[in-house]
């Protein structure tokens, strides 16, 4: 797999590139946001994943992520020292597929890279043949992957849509965390649990319906269908 590493520290990039190469990745190193954006044009450049450090010399990493998402659907993993949930949600809202918080374990990073690359090929959960799901004022168009609330389109990332579509298929039914991770993230790796929590928080904020997705403590989540 071709991987675009966006990292301004040459020593960090060299060490990480060596590790990634040993695990079969063909790494291209970009030292700035502008270099990264140029490397991604055209999209046929064929990168499987973009590993984006947020501390770049020329542009804020969040800004770069937003520009990347406008140019390509290539999965983006943010690498950041900003561990608070608000920062992570902001990154996901801009189109990041996942994040890794510094300092990170190399095994965790590799697992996340493999996870996002696997799930981009067959990313839609089973829809049971329906074209749209209606939950009060929320409409979920499955073929086009569009979500609207009171007729206004809500921009969701791939994983946010997949998560919402999965829960919306069976309103009121509790989905275990392990089941959600398996069906949406297509992995059983336990470290994905924190990513699930952040995606749930992001969905609640974007839809402006904090009570739509209910946390069932110690079990998982369920969707509480709003009144029509």
N, C-alpha and C positions, 0 to 999 in steps of 0.2 A: 504494500500500500504506500502511495505517495503521501507525505505529511508535510505541511507548511508550518515551520516553527518560527514564531514571531517573538524574538527575544533580543534586547539591545546589549546584553552582557555577553561578550564573546566567549568568556571562560565557561559560563553557565551553559551557553548554547553548544559549545564543543563537547562538554561532558555529557549533556543530555542527548545530543545527536549520536554520540558513540553508543550509548545505551540503546537508543531506539534502533540504530542500525543492526545491533546484535540480535534484535528481536524481529528483524525482517522489514523494517521501514526504510523507505527511500526518502531522506529528509532534505528539504530545501530550507535554508536559513534566511529569514528576512530580519534586518536589524532595526527597522522602523515601521511605522504604520503605512507610510507611502510605499515602501518596498513591498510590504505585504499585499497592498491593494493592486500594485502593478503585477505581482506574481499571479494574482487570481484572474487576470484578464488575458485571454478569454476564459470562460468557465471550463472550456474543454482542456484546460491545463491538467485536469484529472486528479486533483488532490482529494484524498479520502477524508481528511480531517485537518482543521486548522487549530494549532495549539497557540493561543494568544495570551501573551503576558500583558498585563494592564499598564505596567510602568514603562512606557515608551518615550523616547526623547522628543518626538515631533508632534504627537497627538495623544490625547487621552485614549486609553484602551477601550473604554466604553464607546467613544465616538468611532473608533476603528471598527468595532464589532457591528455597529449600526450600518456603516458603509459596506462592510463585507456582506451583510445580510441582504442589502439592496442589490448586490451584484451577483450573488451566487447562493445556492441552497446547501453548499458544502457545510457539514457539521462544524461547529466552533466550540472548543473547550477553553474557557477562560482560566488563566492561572493568576491568582491574586492573593495578597496578604490580607485583604479586606474580608474578614470572616463573618461580619454581621449579616443577618438575614436580609435587611433592607438592601444592602449592596448586591447580594446575590439575586434578589428579585429584580433589581434594576437591570442586571446583566441578562437575565432570562427574558425580560420584557423587550430588550434590544435584539433578541434573536439567538442568544447563546443556547447551546444544547446541553451544556453541563459546565461545571466549574471544579477546580481543584484549589484548595487553600494551602498556601505556603506556611511552614515547610511541609512538603508532602512526601509520602513514601513512593518510591519508584514503582513498586508493584501496584499501588493504587492508581497511579497515573496510567500505567499500561492497561489495567482493567477497564478504566473509563474510556480510553481510546478505543479499545476493542468493542466495548458496549455500544458507543455511539455509531461506530462504523457498521456493526451488525444490524442495528435497528433502523438504519436509514433505507435499507433495501426493501424490507417488508414491515412497514411501520404502522399500518392501520390495524387496530383490533377488529375482531369479527363484528359485523354489523347486522347479521341476521337477515340481510336482504332488504332492509328498509333504506329509503332514500333520505329521510329527514326524521329528526326526533324533536318533539315539542314538549317543553317543560315550562308551563306558564308563559311568561314573556320571552323565554329563551328558545331560540330555534337553532338546531344543529343540522347543517346540510352535510351529509356524509360524503357524497360523491365529490363535492367541491371543497370540502374541509373548511366551510365557512360557518361562523357563529354570529348570531345577532341577538340583541336584547332590545325589545320594543322597536324592532326594525332597524336599529343602528348596528352596523357591523363592528365586531370586536376582534381586534388583531391578536391572534394566539400563535405561539410557537408550535412546532410539530408535536412536541411531547405534551404541551398543555392541551392541545386538541385531542390527542389520543387518550389522555387521562379523562378528560371530560366526557368523551364519547363512550368510553368503557363504563363509567359510572352511570351515565344517562340511559344506558340500555336497560338497566334494572333499578329504577328509582326505589329507594327504601331498603334495598338489599345491601348488607354489609360486605364489602370486598376486603379480604385480608391483605395486609401490606405485602406479604409474599406473593399473593396472587396478582396484585397490581403490578409489582415490579417484574414479574414473569411475563405478563401479557403486554405491558406497555414498553418496558425497557428490555424485554427479551433476555433477561439474565437473572440468575439466582444469587448474584454477588451481594452480600449483605451491606456493603458500603453504599449502595444505591439508596438506602432508606432515607438519608438526609436530603438527597436530591428530591425524593418524593415529597417530603414536607415542604420544601421550598416551592415546588410546582403547585401544590395545593394552595399555599398562601398567595402565590401569584394569581391563580385563577380566581380566588375570592376577591382579590383587589381589582382585577380587570373587569370582572362581571358586576362588581359593586354589589355583591350578594354574599356577605360573610357567612350567612346561615345555609347557603345552598349545599355546601359540602360539609358534612358533619364528621367530626373526629370521634370514632368509637374507641375509647381509651384501651390500649393493650391489644386491640384487634386490627383496626384499619379505618376505612372511611366508607361513608355511604352518601348518596345524593338525596337530598330532601326536596322533592318536587314542589316548586312554589305554586301558589294559587294562580289560576288562569286570569 
